[in-house]
Amino acid sequence: MQVMPCSREWRANAVRLMDADSRRSADSHLIPLKMTGFDGVDIYLKDESTHPTGSLKHRLARSLILYGICNGLIGPETRLFEASSGSTAVSEAYYARLLGLTFTAVLPRSTSKSKIEAIERQGGLCRYVDDPSMIYEEARSLADCPGGYYLDQFTYAERATDWRGNNNIAESIFQQMSLERHPVPRWISMSAGTGGTSATIGRYILYRGFCTRLCIPDPEHSAYFAGWSEGDGAMRCNRGSRIEGIGRPRVEQSFLPGVVDAMIKVPDAASIAATHVLSRMLGRRVGGSTGTNFIGVLWAAAAMRNAGEEGSIVTLICDSGERYADTYFDDDWLREQGLDTAMATQFVEESLERGYLRPELLSAEKLRVP
Ligand SMILES: Cc1ncc(COP(=O)(O)O)c(C=O)c1O
């Protein structure tokens, strides 16, 4: 880790630029959603696709770069590097440009074209690796150069975010819920990429003493579910996740198992079917990780019904589906991947109408609630 010699003036101005930028932005909306079969359960979607760089990663990029500046690690000559599945890099490229710094993203070759275009539009450079599990090493070794700084979202996401408040995503959710019929959600459903967002939400729930429980729905090719259920942080998965942004080949340091109340394992066909159904309900496309989150909502709503509970559930729209026209919304891509979303779509629709969860929407590994 190199300490960057740099003037107080540069740092103060960099923080001012970032604050001015956030002052020009509004908070994301919290959208109520009607689910006919689940009377007494109110659903809300926190729409993170409306940030200037189109995803929840706008928050993280800001936190990571402020963390670097205020720890004296980023200065005017710094060259920024990151390992990313795409969304974080779009947002980091945006902030790098704001500060006049260069930024290079290391991405899996399978990253969607529209994310790559978005990074390049922000002035970022892209490097590719064939094996998604190699992004970390490649980014770290590229950053081993004069002025190089590896942002390392997978390690620093949880600690760069002000989890006690400062209008983080959790505080924003609870504040926006405060005048609702059931202001304290029974469940929040949020999938994990770095695990940083779920860590912030989970810590905030515990810090404020809310009775809200946190469910993490994990996609097919990911080490998180097994790592959490077995209590083994060394778990690995040898295939990259098909749900961009979530699911990791290893249990990342920013994933905090102790704040999680339940995990479910979601087949990719179910995530994508839920993406399609929710997109139709909203009249606009959402991304694949939002579909995975939505299966978590169905699971939580069904659990509440079985227990005779009424209340609210919150989840996130992580990004827009416009980024995935060539994948989740492309029949040829779905066929190539061997994903039967027609059947899964029927199961999602039936679950919504009848107010239960079709068991086929969960993987055989099912769920774990300690
Ligand atoms: C589209 C999308 N959804 C969800 C996530 C997961 O968020 P987190 O990294 O905070 O776990 C990411 C992370 O990159 C993402 O890009």
The ligand as a Gaussian input file, in Angstrom:
#p B3LYP/6-31G(d) Opt

LIG

0 1
 C      -26.285000      -5.531000     -10.365000
 C      -25.790000      -5.846000      -8.981000
 N      -26.634000      -6.350000      -8.080000
 C      -26.230000      -6.658000      -6.836000
 C      -24.922000      -6.486000      -6.424000
 C      -24.498000      -6.892000      -5.030000
 O      -24.171000      -5.837000      -4.189000
 P      -23.019000      -5.985000      -3.098000
 O      -21.700000      -5.968000      -3.845000
 O      -23.162000      -4.815000      -2.212000
 O      -23.185000      -7.286000      -2.393000
 C      -24.020000      -5.981000      -7.352000
 C      -22.618000      -5.821000      -6.997000
 O      -21.752000      -5.603000      -7.860000
 C      -24.463000      -5.637000      -8.656000
 O      -23.603000      -5.144000      -9.572000

